[in-house]
Amino acid sequence: MQVKAACRVVMGGSFSKRPWPACTSIRSDKKLKMGRNSVMNMCMNVWKLVLLAGCSVALVALFYDPAPSDQSSLEKGSEPEAVALLTDEVVETTAPAAEIRSLFTVKGVVKSIEEDLSSARIEHEEIPGYMQAMTMPFAIGDADEWTSLQTGDSISFLLHVTDERSWIDGVEKTPEEVPSLEELSKTAPWRPVREVEFLQVGDELPDYPLTNQLSQAISTHQFRGKVLALTFIYTRCPLPDFCPRMNQQFMAAQRALKEASVKPASYHFLSVSFDPVHDTPERLQFYANAYQHDPKQWSFATGELIEIDALTEQFGLVFYRSEDSLLDWDHNLRTILIDQEGIIREILIGNQWKGEELAEKMQSLLKKESDLKRPDKGFE
């Protein structure tokens, strides 16, 4: 409308439908000005977009710091899978390990092993200050250590204990120890002796060192000049017709000799234990008091294992531990009658003889009869 008004002014109030050249020029200038404004606006918008993109790139460069492992992997052209594996390895090696709270060195015997070597059941010794001796399963820390082990092996190992779990490693098979003779006698159903000759009636009794119930050192030769009655017992014998029967018969013989007014210095009774590991002098003293013994006429003795075994072997005494109990011995019975010269006069087998009969035999030897050159046949 303004353009039209301007045209009317120029034309003197007349108006023509055909644009006058001046009006045409004015319209063209207006269009040009509008076109320039549109171009300028478009350039400003493009500049804003470029500026915004540049700021975004700058912010990313400022705050993004790739891991060294990622940079090195990418520079070398590593595959994405390789980068992932490397990242996992770094995480695994740098993760904090569980703090070990306790470490114990333990010995035990393998009772069973899981097929996948994940755990083993072990009968172990006491762990002082931590665990009593028992049989229990343990998690295996290193399966390679168990490839050559089997049930029944004696082992030593390290027990690791943390707040969350426990496991064993450092497993080593321990060699079997050869027990000493003294230790063997405590557990084995038999025990070795040195080679000796069997003694018979008419042989001289060898000299054996012993220790009596008063802890005094004695020997078989010190009874020379006396009639000696010798038998074998052990204090834990439970059967009344074995060791207790021997003691009862010795007690009856001692009583009969006293009643017969036989000089006490002319005879002696000697009960030797074949269980020296348990039957100490103190134990023998307690045991002897139950039989009203007179220590001047009756000794309960023990000694070194090798000496006891040799002495019993020479008289054919057979004894061994019962398989059902470590306390009981299976044994036979022997009682020996020895004269003043140390010569064996009778070997009594079994327990059927009486104490009074033994006392009579001892009195007979004390008389030193001239015809006592051949030994009596003896009795059972």
BAMAR-84512 format. One line per 5 residues: number of its first residue (from 1); their letters; for each residue x, y negated, z negated of N, C-alpha, C. Coordinates in pm, whole numbers, padded with zeros to 5 digits. Example, Ala and Ser with C-alpha at 12.3 -4.5 7.8 and 13.67 -1.06 7.14 Angstrom:
2
1) as) 01319 00569 -00780 01230 00450 -00780 01320 00330 -00780; 01285 00225 -00708 01367 00106 -00714 01290 -00003 -00787
This chain:
380
1) mqvka) 00084 00120 00000 00000 00000 00000 00086 -00123 00000; 00199 -00120 -00068 00288 -00236 -00069 00347 -00260 00069; 00377 -00148 00135 00434 -00163 00270 00333 -00227 00364; 00209 -00174 00353 00105 -00232 00436 00085 -00380 00407; 00086 -00418 00283 00070 -00560 00248 00182 -00641 00306
6) acrvv) 00299 -00588 00300 00414 -00660 00355 00398 -00679 00504; 00344 -00582 00567 00323 -00592 00712 00219 -00696 00744; 00116 -00702 00664 00013 -00803 00688 00072 -00943 00675; 00155 -00962 00581 00216 -01094 00562 00299 -01131 00682; 00374 -01038 00727 00463 -01065 00840 00380 -01091 00967
11) mggsf) 00273 -01026 00986 00194 -01035 01107 00090 -01145 01097; 00094 -01217 00990 00002 -01331 00982 -00138 -01289 00955; -00150 -01184 00880 -00282 -01141 00839 -00344 -01042 00930; -00290 -01024 01050 -00346 -00925 01140 -00285 -00791 01114; -00354 -00692 01135 -00308 -00556 01104 -00331 -00468 01225
16) skrpw) -00232 -00393 01256 -00241 -00304 01369 -00209 -00163 01323; -00278 -00068 01381 -00253 00070 01345 -00115 00115 01384; -00061 00056 01489 00074 00092 01533 00175 00019 01447; 00264 00093 01388 00359 00027 01297 00445 -00072 01374; 00458 -00180 01302 00546 -00284 01355 00688 -00243 01329
21) pacts) 00781 -00284 01414 00921 -00240 01393 00976 -00275 01257; 00939 -00386 01206 00991 -00422 01072 00942 -00325 00968; 00812 -00288 00981 00758 -00192 00885 00825 -00057 00899; 00853 -00025 01022 00923 00104 01045 01058 00105 00981; 01128 -00010 00989 01261 -00020 00926 01252 -00008 00775
26) irsdk) 01150 -00068 00719 01136 -00063 00572 01109 00079 00527; 01021 00151 00601 00991 00289 00565 01116 00377 00575; 01194 00354 00676 01317 00436 00695 01414 00412 00582; 01430 00288 00539 01520 00259 00424 01472 00328 00299; 01341 00329 00283 01285 00392 00162 01313 00541 00162
31) klkmg) 01294 00605 00274 01321 00748 00283 01467 00779 00260; 01556 00698 00315 01700 00719 00298 01740 00709 00152; 01681 00607 00086 01713 00589 -00056 01666 00708 -00137; 01549 00760 -00106 01497 00877 -00178 01582 00998 -00150; 01631 01014 -00029 01717 01130 00005 01849 01126 -00070
36) rnsvm) 01903 01002 -00081 02028 00989 -00156 02010 01025 -00303; 01899 00983 -00356 01873 01017 -00498 01862 01168 -00517; 01800 01237 -00425 01786 01384 -00437 01921 01451 -00430; 02008 01407 -00342 02143 01466 -00331 02222 01444 -00457; 02209 01321 -00511 02282 01291 -00634 02232 01378 -00750
41) nmcmn) 02103 01397 -00757 02047 01482 -00864 02094 01626 -00851; 02098 01672 -00727 02143 01810 -00704 02289 01826 -00744; 02370 01728 -00711 02514 01735 -00748 02531 01733 -00898; 02451 01651 -00964 02460 01646 -01111 02424 01780 -01172; 02322 01843 -01118 02282 01975 -01171 02390 02080 -01150
46) vwklv) 02448 02078 -01029 02557 02173 -01002 02674 02148 -01095; 02707 02024 -01118 02820 01990 -01208 02793 02039 -01351; 02668 02021 -01394 02633 02070 -01528 02651 02221 -01539; 02609 02295 -01433 02624 02440 -01434 02771 02480 -01439; 02852 02411 -01359 02997 02441 -01358 03058 02412 -01493
51) llagc) 03021 02300 -01553 03074 02263 -01685 03033 02365 -01791; 02906 02410 -01785 02858 02509 -01882 02932 02642 -01867; 02954 02683 -01743 03028 02808 -01720 03171 02799 -01770; 03233 02684 -01748 03370 02665 -01796 03380 02670 -01947; 03282 02608 -02013 03281 02614 -02161 03264 02756 -02211
56) svalv) 03181 02833 -02144 03158 02972 -02186 03286 03054 -02173; 03356 03034 -02060 03483 03108 -02041 03585 03068 -02147; 03590 02939 -02178 03685 02892 -02279 03655 02952 -02416; 03525 02959 -02451 03488 03016 -02580 03523 03164 -02588; 03499 03237 -02479 03533 03380 -02477 03683 03399 -02491
61) alfyd) 03761 03317 -02421 03908 03328 -02429 03958 03292 -02567; 03886 03200 -02633 03931 03155 -02765 03907 03259 -02873; 03791 03326 -02869 03753 03416 -02978 03774 03564 -02948; 03796 03607 -02828 03816 03750 -02795 03964 03783 -02793; 04003 03882 -02880 04143 03925 -02888 04145 04077 -02873
66) papsd) 04169 04130 -02756 04165 04277 -02738 04274 04346 -02817; 04245 04473 -02865 04344 04552 -02940 04463 04582 -02853; 04584 04589 -02917 04705 04620 -02840 04692 04749 -02763; 04629 04853 -02825 04616 04981 -02756 04532 04965 -02630; 04425 04877 -02636 04342 04856 -02520 04419 04787 -02410
71) qssle) 04500 04681 -02447 04577 04607 -02348 04677 04696 -02278; 04753 04775 -02359 04855 04860 -02298 04792 04965 -02209; 04676 05017 -02252 04610 05120 -02174 04559 05062 -02043; 04503 04938 -02051 04449 04877 -01931 04559 04835 -01836; 04672 04783 -01890 04782 04744 -01805 04838 04861 -01729
76) kgsep) 04841 04977 -01792 04895 05096 -01728 04791 05166 -01639; 04673 05111 -01633 04572 05170 -01547 04512 05296 -01605; 04506 05304 -01740 04451 05424 -01802 04302 05433 -01776; 04254 05554 -01773 04113 05578 -01755 04038 05543 -01883; 03913 05510 -01877 03835 05479 -01999 03836 05592 -02098
81) eaval) 03833 05719 -02050 03835 05831 -02143 03963 05833 -02223; 04074 05801 -02157 04203 05801 -02227 04205 05695 -02334; 04147 05580 -02307 04140 05474 -02407 04061 05520 -02528; 03951 05589 -02503 03869 05637 -02613 03944 05738 -02698; 04020 05829 -02636 04096 05928 -02711 04204 05862 -02794
86) ltdev) 04269 05761 -02734 04374 05692 -02808 04316 05618 -02927; 04200 05559 -02908 04135 05487 -03019 04100 05583 -03132; 04048 05702 -03098 04013 05801 -03200 04135 05845 -03276; 04246 05863 -03205 04368 05908 -03272 04419 05805 -03370; 04413 05677 -03331 04459 05571 -03420 04372 05565 -03544
91) vetta) 04242 05579 -03527 04151 05575 -03642 04179 05691 -03736; 04206 05811 -03678 04228 05928 -03762 04357 05917 -03842; 04463 05865 -03779 04592 05859 -03848 04598 05744 -03947; 04519 05639 -03923 04527 05525 -04013 04421 05529 -04121; 04329 05628 -04119 04226 05638 -04221 04290 05672 -04355
96) paaei) 04250 05610 -04463 04310 05638 -04594 04282 05780 -04639; 04387 05854 -04680 04372 05991 -04728 04317 05994 -04869; 04247 06104 -04903 04193 06118 -05038 04308 06127 -05139; 04298 06057 -05245 04404 06054 -05345 04406 06185 -05424; 04524 06249 -05429 04537 06374 -05503 04543 06344 -05652
101) rslft) 04452 06404 -05725 04447 06379 -05868 04538 06471 -05946; 04542 06601 -05906 04622 06699 -05979 04682 06799 -05882; 04798 06852 -05919 04866 06954 -05839 04922 07058 -05935; 04888 07187 -05911 04928 07294 -06001 04998 07404 -05922; 05099 07465 -05984 05163 07584 -05929 05104 07705 -06000
106) vkgvv) 05049 07798 -05923 04972 07908 -05980 05021 08041 -05922; 05009 08146 -06001 05037 08282 -05956 04911 08366 -05969; 04896 08463 -05880 04778 08547 -05886 04787 08665 -05791; 04677 08739 -05783 04669 08857 -05696 04548 08839 -05605; 04568 08862 -05475 04462 08846 -05376 04361 08960 -05392
111) ksiee) 04234 08924 -05408 04127 09022 -05422 04048 09039 -05292; 04030 08933 -05217 03961 08941 -05088 03993 08815 -05009; 03981 08827 -04874 04009 08716 -04783 03896 08708 -04681; 03839 08589 -04662 03734 08571 -04562 03792 08594 -04422; 03711 08650 -04332 03758 08683 -04198 03803 08560 -04120
116) dlssa) 03737 08446 -04143 03775 08324 -04072 03886 08247 -04143; 03942 08307 -04248 04053 08247 -04325 04015 08111 -04383; 03888 08095 -04416 03843 07969 -04477 03865 07967 -04628; 03861 08085 -04690 03879 08092 -04834 03929 08231 -04873; 03981 08240 -04995 04031 08367 -05047 03993 08378 -05194
121) riehe) 03960 08498 -05235 03924 08523 -05375 04048 08575 -05446; 04090 08506 -05553 04219 08534 -05617 04198 08551 -05767; 04260 08655 -05820 04266 08673 -05965 04393 08603 -06013; 04377 08487 -06076 04493 08404 -06107 04519 08399 -06257; 04639 08361 -06289 04679 08344 -06428 04621 08216 -06485
126) eipgy) 04639 08196 -06614 04591 08074 -06677 04666 07953 -06622; 04591 07846 -06596 04650 07718 -06557 04646 07629 -06680; 04758 07615 -06752 04757 07543 -06880 04697 07403 -06867; 04604 07374 -06957 04543 07244 -06961 04438 07219 -06856; 04407 07322 -06774 04307 07300 -06669 04206 07414 -06656
131) mqamt) 04253 07539 -06652 04163 07650 -06625 04214 07778 -06690; 04122 07856 -06746 04156 07986 -06801 04184 08086 -06689; 04250 08195 -06723 04273 08301 -06625 04139 08359 -06584; 04118 08374 -06453 03992 08427 -06401 04008 08463 -06255; 03901 08518 -06197 03898 08550 -06055 03796 08460 -05989
136) mpfai) 03837 08385 -05885 03747 08291 -05821 03793 08263 -05679; 03702 08212 -05591 03741 08179 -05453 03810 08043 -05445; 03907 08031 -05355 03976 07905 -05330 03970 07873 -05182; 03948 07746 -05148 03950 07702 -05009 04094 07704 -04959; 04115 07762 -04840 04248 07774 -04781 04281 07646 -04705
141) gdade) 04398 07587 -04735 04439 07465 -04669 04511 07490 -04539; 04590 07596 -04530 04667 07628 -04410 04645 07775 -04377; 04563 07801 -04275 04529 07939 -04240 04648 08018 -04190; 04748 07949 -04132 04866 08020 -04079 04943 08092 -04189; 04933 08044 -04313 05005 08107 -04423 04945 08243 -04461
146) wtslq) 04824 08271 -04413 04753 08392 -04457 04751 08502 -04351; 04819 08482 -04240 04814 08581 -04133 04878 08714 -04171; 04976 08711 -04262 05046 08834 -04300 05009 08882 -04440; 04916 08814 -04507 04877 08853 -04642 04757 08946 -04638; 04742 09026 -04741 04631 09118 -04748 04589 09138 -04893
151) tgdsi) 04476 09204 -04911 04423 09230 -05045 04524 09310 -05128; 04545 09266 -05251 04636 09334 -05341 04773 09269 -05350; 04802 09172 -05261 04932 09106 -05263 04941 09011 -05382; 05057 09009 -05445 05084 08910 -05550 05140 08785 -05484; 05085 08670 -05518 05124 08546 -05452 05145 08434 -05553
156) sfllh) 05215 08330 -05507 05220 08202 -05578 05171 08096 -05481; 05106 07992 -05532 05049 07892 -05442 05034 07759 -05516; 05009 07654 -05438 04985 07520 -05492 04836 07493 -05486; 04780 07451 -05598 04638 07415 -05607 04626 07263 -05610; 04562 07206 -05506 04538 07062 -05499 04396 07034 -05546
161) vtder) 04380 06934 -05631 04248 06899 -05683 04231 06748 -05673; 04128 06703 -05601 04093 06561 -05593 03957 06542 -05658; 03907 06419 -05652 03776 06392 -05709 03664 06457 -05629; 03691 06491 -05503 03586 06542 -05416 03601 06687 -05377; 03722 06742 -05375 03740 06879 -05329 03869 06937 -05383
166) swidg) 03891 07066 -05354 04014 07134 -05393 04052 07233 -05283; 04180 07264 -05272 04227 07361 -05175 04364 07411 -05217; 04409 07519 -05154 04540 07574 -05185 04624 07582 -05059; 04755 07565 -05077 04851 07584 -04969 04985 07619 -05032; 05089 07620 -04951 05220 07660 -05003 05221 07803 -05054
171) vektp) 05143 07890 -04990 05126 08028 -05037 05250 08111 -05002; 05302 08182 -05100 05416 08271 -05080 05390 08403 -05150; 05424 08511 -05083 05411 08644 -05142 05526 08666 -05238; 05495 08706 -05361 05597 08726 -05462 05639 08872 -05466; 05769 08899 -05477 05814 09039 -05482 05769 09105 -05610
176) eevps) 05744 09233 -05602 05703 09308 -05721 05822 09324 -05815; 05799 09289 -05940 05904 09298 -06039 05912 09440 -06096; 06033 09487 -06111 06054 09618 -06172 06054 09601 -06323; 05959 09660 -06396 05953 09639 -06540 06066 09710 -06612; 06103 09653 -06726 06204 09718 -06809 06144 09842 -06873
181) leels) 06231 09925 -06930 06182 10046 -06995 06088 10013 -07110; 06119 09905 -07180 06033 09867 -07293 05896 09823 -07243; 05893 09742 -07135 05765 09699 -07080 05691 09816 -07018; 05764 09907 -06954 05701 10023 -06892 05631 10110 -06995; 05689 10120 -07111 05631 10206 -07214 05498 10152 -07266
186) ktapw) 05472 10022 -07244 05348 09964 -07293 05231 09994 -07201; 05257 10019 -07076 05148 10033 -06980 05147 10166 -06906; 05263 10228 -06886 05268 10349 -06804 05216 10470 -06882; 05153 10566 -06813 05109 10688 -06880 05223 10784 -06907; 05343 10748 -06873 05461 10833 -06896 05579 10741 -06922
191) rpvre) 05689 10795 -06967 05811 10717 -06983 05932 10808 -06967; 06036 10759 -06905 06151 10843 -06876 06237 10866 -07000; 06311 10978 -07000 06406 11009 -07108 06536 11056 -07045; 06641 11051 -07125 06767 11103 -07075 06765 11255 -07080; 06848 11316 -07001 06852 11463 -06996 06916 11517 -07123
196) veflq) 06844 11605 -07188 06896 11669 -07310 06862 11817 -07304; 06933 11894 -07384 06909 12038 -07393 06802 12066 -07498; 06720 12167 -07469 06622 12208 -07568 06694 12271 -07688; 06646 12235 -07805 06702 12292 -07927 06620 12414 -07969; 06689 12513 -08020 06624 12636 -08065 06666 12666 -08209
201) vgdel) 06597 12760 -08268 06632 12803 -08404 06777 12851 -08403; 06856 12802 -08501 06998 12835 -08510 07087 12725 -08458; 07031 12629 -08380 07111 12516 -08331 07125 12409 -08439; 07228 12331 -08424 07248 12219 -08517 07171 12097 -08470; 07109 12030 -08566 07034 11909 -08532 07132 11795 -08503
206) pdypl) 07126 11736 -08382 07216 11624 -08350 07186 11504 -08439; 07279 11411 -08441 07261 11290 -08521 07187 11185 -08438; 07077 11138 -08490 06998 11033 -08422 06984 10914 -08515; 07015 10791 -08466 06995 10671 -08547 06848 10630 -08549; 06796 10598 -08666 06656 10560 -08681 06645 10440 -08774
211) tnqls) 06522 10389 -08790 06492 10281 -08885 06368 10321 -08962; 06376 10319 -09095 06262 10366 -09175 06161 10256 -09201; 06057 10287 -09276 05948 10195 -09302 05990 10077 -09387; 06107 10085 -09449 06160 09975 -09528 06258 09890 -09447; 06260 09913 -09314 06350 09843 -09222 06497 09875 -09249
216) qaist) 06521 09990 -09309 06657 10033 -09338 06705 10128 -09229; 06831 10113 -09190 06890 10202 -09090 06920 10338 -09154; 06872 10444 -09090 06898 10579 -09139 06940 10665 -09020; 06979 10788 -09046 07014 10881 -08938 06980 11023 -08984; 06966 11111 -08888 06932 11249 -08923 07045 11318 -09000
221) hqfrg) 07170 11277 -08977 07283 11340 -09045 07292 11302 -09192; 07230 11192 -09229 07239 11152 -09369 07161 11244 -09462; 07080 11333 -09405 07004 11427 -09487 07077 11561 -09504; 07200 11567 -09459 07278 11688 -09484 07291 11710 -09635; 07282 11835 -09677 07282 11868 -09818 07142 11879 -09875
226) kvlal) 07041 11848 -09794 06901 11860 -09835 06827 11946 -09734; 06719 12005 -09780 06629 12073 -09687 06539 11965 -09627; 06535 11961 -09496 06462 11853 -09426 06345 11912 -09348; 06227 11851 -09368 06109 11884 -09288 06081 11764 -09196; 06084 11790 -09065 06071 11683 -08965 05947 11707 -08879
231) tfiyt) 05866 11602 -08859 05750 11611 -08770 05737 11480 -08692; 05642 11477 -08599 05625 11361 -08510 05480 11315 -08513; 05463 11182 -08520 05328 11123 -08529 05327 10988 -08455; 05209 10930 -08444 05199 10787 -08410 05079 10733 -08486; 05089 10611 -08532 04996 10559 -08632 04855 10537 -08579
236) rcplp) 04837 10522 -08449 04704 10498 -08393 04634 10626 -08350; 04688 10739 -08385 04628 10866 -08345 04488 10877 -08406; 04384 10895 -08324 04246 10893 -08377 04194 11030 -08419; 04261 11138 -08381 04208 11272 -08406 04256 11324 -08541; 04166 11360 -08629 04205 11403 -08764 04284 11532 -08768
241) dfcpr) 04273 11615 -08664 04346 11742 -08667 04479 11735 -08593; 04526 11612 -08564 04658 11597 -08502 04749 11520 -08599; 04783 11398 -08571 04878 11326 -08657 04830 11315 -08802; 04704 11279 -08828 04659 11277 -08968 04673 11413 -09036; 04654 11523 -08962 04670 11657 -09020 04816 11679 -09062
246) mnqqf) 04911 11633 -08979 05053 11646 -09014 05084 11572 -09144; 05028 11453 -09158 05052 11375 -09280 04989 11442 -09402; 04870 11494 -09386 04803 11563 -09497 04883 11686 -09541; 04938 11758 -09446 05015 11877 -09481 05148 11841 -09547; 05212 11734 -09500 05335 11689 -09567 05302 11643 -09709
251) maaqr) 05191 11574 -09728 05153 11528 -09860 05125 11647 -09951; 05063 11753 -09900 05037 11874 -09980 05167 11945 -10016; 05262 11949 -09922 05392 12013 -09949 05470 11935 -10054; 05467 11802 -10042 05536 11717 -10140 05478 11739 -10280; 05346 11747 -10290 05281 11770 -10418 05317 11909 -10473
256) alkea) 05321 12009 -10389 05354 12145 -10434 05497 12154 -10485; 05590 12083 -10422 05730 12084 -10467 05745 12013 -10601; 05670 11908 -10619 05675 11838 -10747 05616 11925 -10857; 05509 11993 -10828 05449 12081 -10928 05541 12198 -10961; 05624 12236 -10865 05719 12346 -10890 05849 12297 -10953
261) svkpa) 05850 12168 -10983 05967 12107 -11048 06096 12124 -10967; 06083 12119 -10837 06200 12123 -10750 06267 11987 -10755; 06399 11987 -10763 06473 11861 -10773 06441 11772 -10652; 06396 11651 -10677 06361 11562 -10566 06478 11534 -10472; 06598 11534 -10524 06714 11502 -10439 06751 11616 -10347
266) syhfl) 06685 11730 -10358 06723 11847 -10277 06641 11863 -10150; 06545 11780 -10129 06462 11793 -10009 06418 11655 -09961; 06368 11651 -09837 06319 11524 -09781 06222 11554 -09667; 06121 11467 -09653 06025 11474 -09543 06050 11355 -09450; 06046 11381 -09320 06072 11275 -09221 05966 11280 -09111
271) svsfd) 05886 11174 -09101 05783 11161 -08997 05830 11054 -08898; 05855 11096 -08774 05909 11006 -08671 05799 10970 -08572; 05779 10839 -08550 05678 10793 -08453 05737 10798 -08312; 05659 10851 -08219 05701 10849 -08079 05637 10732 -08003; 05586 10633 -08079 05532 10510 -08019 05604 10390 -08081
276) pvhdt) 05735 10378 -08053 05814 10275 -08122 05776 10132 -08084; 05714 10113 -07970 05677 09978 -07930 05574 09920 -08027; 05478 10000 -08067 05375 09953 -08159 05408 09981 -08305; 05467 10097 -08331 05491 10138 -08470 05620 10078 -08523; 05611 09952 -08560 05725 09882 -08619 05742 09927 -08764
281) perlq) 05854 09894 -08828 05871 09929 -08970 05758 09876 -09058; 05711 09755 -09029 05602 09698 -09109 05474 09779 -09091; 05448 09817 -08970 05330 09899 -08944 05342 10035 -09012; 05459 10094 -09007 05480 10224 -09069 05466 10216 -09221; 05511 10106 -09280 05498 10089 -09424 05351 10085 -09466
286) fyana) 05270 10010 -09391 05127 10003 -09418 05062 10140 -09401; 05103 10211 -09298 05048 10342 -09268 05086 10444 -09376; 05211 10440 -09421 05260 10537 -09520 05190 10523 -09654; 05152 10399 -09688 05087 10378 -09817 04954 10451 -09828; 04893 10480 -09716 04764 10550 -09718 04780 10697 -09758
291) yqhdp) 04904 10749 -09754 04927 10890 -09785 05005 10910 -09915; 05006 10809 -09999 05066 10820 -10133 05209 10877 -10124; 05284 10826 -10029 05419 10880 -10008 05514 10826 -10114; 05617 10902 -10141 05726 10858 -10227 05844 10831 -10134; 05884 10702 -10115 05990 10670 -10019 06122 10740 -10048
296) kqwsf) 06140 10789 -10169 06265 10860 -10200 06264 11001 -10140; 06147 11056 -10116 06135 11191 -10060 06067 11195 -09923; 06011 11082 -09880 05937 11085 -09753 05962 10955 -09677; 06018 10967 -09557 06046 10852 -09471 05958 10856 -09346; 05906 10740 -09312 05839 10719 -09183 05934 10635 -09098
301) atgel) 05971 10683 -08981 06080 10619 -08908 06042 10590 -08763; 06113 10492 -08709 06105 10459 -08567 06248 10441 -08518; 06264 10398 -08395 06398 10381 -08341 06393 10330 -08199; 06511 10324 -08135 06517 10284 -07996 06442 10387 -07911; 06377 10337 -07807 06294 10424 -07724 06374 10541 -07667
306) ieida) 06494 10515 -07622 06573 10622 -07561 06610 10728 -07663; 06630 10689 -07787 06663 10785 -07892 06541 10869 -07931; 06427 10804 -07946 06305 10876 -07981 06268 10976 -07872; 06280 10932 -07748 06245 11022 -07637 06337 11143 -07631; 06466 11120 -07655 06560 11233 -07651 06533 11331 -07764
311) lteqf) 06505 11279 -07883 06480 11366 -07997 06355 11451 -07975; 06247 11387 -07929 06123 11463 -07906 06139 11563 -07791; 06215 11524 -07689 06236 11613 -07575 06310 11741 -07617; 06403 11727 -07707 06481 11843 -07748 06398 11948 -07821; 06285 11906 -07877 06199 12001 -07947 06073 12036 -07866
316) glvfy) 06069 11996 -07740 05957 12034 -07654 05829 11959 -07681; 05842 11842 -07743 05723 11763 -07767 05684 11694 -07636; 05563 11717 -07593 05513 11658 -07469 05408 11554 -07504; 05424 11434 -07452 05325 11330 -07479 05322 11232 -07363; 05205 11178 -07336 05187 11078 -07232 05061 11001 -07265
321) rseds) 05054 10879 -07213 04937 10796 -07239 04817 10849 -07164; 04703 10841 -07228 04578 10878 -07162 04545 10776 -07055; 04491 10823 -06942 04453 10732 -06835 04335 10644 -06875; 04259 10687 -06973 04140 10612 -07014 04170 10505 -07117; 04287 10512 -07180 04317 10417 -07287 04467 10401 -07301
326) lldwd) 04510 10275 -07323 04651 10249 -07348 04686 10270 -07495; 04587 10296 -07578 04610 10314 -07720 04634 10460 -07756; 04580 10551 -07677 04584 10693 -07712 04692 10766 -07634; 04759 10856 -07705 04858 10943 -07643 04806 11087 -07648; 04819 11155 -07536 04794 11299 -07536 04926 11367 -07570
331) hnlrt) 04925 11452 -07671 05052 11511 -07715 05026 11645 -07783; 05133 11721 -07794 05126 11844 -07871 05192 11821 -08007; 05208 11925 -08084 05258 11912 -08222 05380 12002 -08244; 05479 11944 -08312 05598 12018 -08350 05641 11974 -08490; 05675 12074 -08575 05732 12046 -08707 05854 12136 -08724
336) ilidq) 05963 12076 -08767 06092 12149 -08771 06142 12157 -08914; 06193 12274 -08950 06249 12296 -09084 06400 12316 -09068; 06478 12231 -09139 06624 12226 -09124 06688 12249 -09261; 06792 12332 -09263 06855 12363 -09392 06958 12259 -09431; 07029 12286 -09543 07123 12190 -09598 07243 12166 -09507
341) egiir) 07271 12258 -09418 07385 12244 -09326 07346 12177 -09195; 07223 12139 -09184 07177 12074 -09062 07142 12172 -08952; 07118 12298 -08989 07083 12402 -08893 06932 12418 -08887; 06881 12427 -08766 06737 12444 -08746 06698 12587 -08786; 06605 12599 -08882 06564 12730 -08931 06427 12770 -08876
346) eilig) 06340 12680 -08856 06208 12714 -08803 06154 12597 -08720; 06079 12629 -08616 06007 12530 -08536 05859 12569 -08540; 05784 12493 -08611 05642 12523 -08628 05561 12456 -08518; 05482 12537 -08447 05404 12488 -08333 05257 12477 -08374; 05196 12365 -08339 05055 12347 -08369 05029 12293 -08508
351) nqwkg) 04906 12315 -08556 04864 12258 -08684 04798 12361 -08778; 04822 12489 -08752 04754 12591 -08830 04825 12626 -08961; 04947 12579 -08979 05016 12609 -09104 04965 12517 -09215; 04991 12556 -09340 04944 12482 -09457 05062 12414 -09526; 05031 12308 -09600 05136 12236 -09672 05200 12323 -09779
356) eelae) 05122 12405 -09844 05176 12492 -09948 05272 12596 -09887; 05242 12643 -09766 05331 12737 -09699 05464 12670 -09665; 05458 12547 -09624 05580 12472 -09593 05665 12454 -09718; 05600 12425 -09830 05674 12407 -09955 05746 12536 -09995; 05682 12648 -09975 05746 12777 -10006 05867 12801 -09917
361) kmqsl) 05856 12770 -09792 05968 12785 -09699 06086 12698 -09742; 06056 12576 -09785 06161 12485 -09826 06230 12535 -09954; 06151 12587 -10047 06210 12642 -10169 06297 12763 -10137; 06255 12842 -10040 06334 12959 -10002 06470 12917 -09949; 06474 12812 -09872 06602 12763 -09819 06689 12703 -09929
366) lkkes) 06626 12644 -10027 06702 12584 -10135 06774 12689 -10221; 06725 12810 -10223 06787 12915 -10304 06919 12962 -10243; 06939 12927 -10115 07063 12964 -10047 07090 13113 -10060; 06992 13189 -10027 07009 13334 -10037 07119 13377 -09940; 07194 13470 -09981 07307 13518 -09901 07265 13584 -09771
371) dlkrp) 07147 13640 -09773 07100 13709 -09652 07030 13615 -09554; 07040 13481 -09579 06970 13386 -09492 07062 13346 -09377; 07116 13447 -09309 07199 13418 -09193 07116 13422 -09065; 07014 13506 -09065 06927 13511 -08950 06802 13428 -08981; 06764 13344 -08893 06649 13258 -08921 06520 13337 -08921
376) dkgfe) 06425 13289 -08998 06293 13351 -08996 06230 13334 -08858; 06139 13425 -08828 06071 13419 -08700 05980 13297 -08690; 05936 13250 -08805 05850 13132 -08803 05705 13170 -08795; 05620 13069 -08796 05477 13094 -08787 05411 12980 -08711; 05295 13005 -08666 05222 12904 -08590 05102 12859 -08672
